[in-house]
Amino acid sequence: MASTAYDIIRRPIISERSMAQTEMRRYTFEVDRSANKIEIAKAVEEIFGVKVAKVNTLNMQGKAKRMGNRPEGRRPHWKKAMVTLTPDSKTIEFFEGMV
């Protein structure tokens, strides 16, 4: 079990799809694989000072990769969380300049 909010929330996911969803108050993060939805919601509220309405999670499979003729390896598996904020909550400023 992760100990602090910064251990649970690893990094934001910056992609075209995730940036388009920021208009609907929905933000995407890479999170700790053992974290549950309640822990993720509390961590986002603590770090960014917002109100979380809903959390959706996905376990992402690591891609198979190889370098030349070497044996195939895998990138690590990871967990993705889409966090939806309440309508009366403020937005997360980190994402503001990227849209």
N, C-alpha and C positions, 0 to 999 in steps of 0.2 A: 504494500500500500504506500502511495506517495505521501510525503510528509508536508510539503508546502504547496501553495497555489502555483508557484513557478516550476515545481517538479511535475505537476499535472499538465499544465499548458506548455507544450514544447515550443511551438512556433505557429504563426498564422500561415494559412495556405493562400498564396497569391496566384490566382489564375483568372482567365476570362469569365468562367462560370461563377466563381466565388465573388468576383468584383461586381458582376451583374446582380447578384443576390443581396449586396449591401443596401440597395435601394429599398428592399423589403425588410430591412433590419435583421438580416441573417448573415452571420459571420462564420467562417470556417477555420478550424484550428487542427494542428496535429497534436494529439494528446497522449498521455501515458497509456500503455496497453491495458494496465490493470485498473484504470480509473473507471468508475461508473458514472451515470448521468448526473446524479445528485452531486458528487464530488466535482464534476466538470462545471456545473452551474454555479456552485459556491466559489470555485476558483476564478471564473470569469467575473463574477460580481465583485470579488475582493480585489482583483488586479485592476479592472477598468472602471469600477464604481457605477455599474449599470444594473438594471433589473432583467433577469432572464425569464422568459416565458416558457421556452421549450428547448430540449436538447435532443438531437438525433445523432446516432453514432454508427460508424461502419468500421469493420475490421478489414484493412486493406492488405492484400497479399503482396509480398515482395516480388519484384520482377526477376525473371531468370536472365542472367547476364553472362557473357563470356568475352575474353580478350584473345583474339586470334584463334589459334587451334588448341588453346588450353581447355581443360574441362570446365563445364558450365558451373557457375555459382549462382547464388541468390542474394538479392538485396534483402535487408531485414523487413519483416512484416511490421505494420504500424497501424495505429487507430486514428480515424478522422472523426471530428465532431462538428456538426453544424448547429450553431447556437442562435436561436431566435429571441430577440429582445421584445419586451412589452411595448405597446404603443406610446406610453407616457415616459419611457426611459430615454435617457440621452443616448447619442450614438457613440461609437468607439472612434476616437479621433485618429487612431493609428491608421485606419483605412481611408480617411477622408481625402487626402491628396492623390490617391492612386486611381480613382475612378475617372 
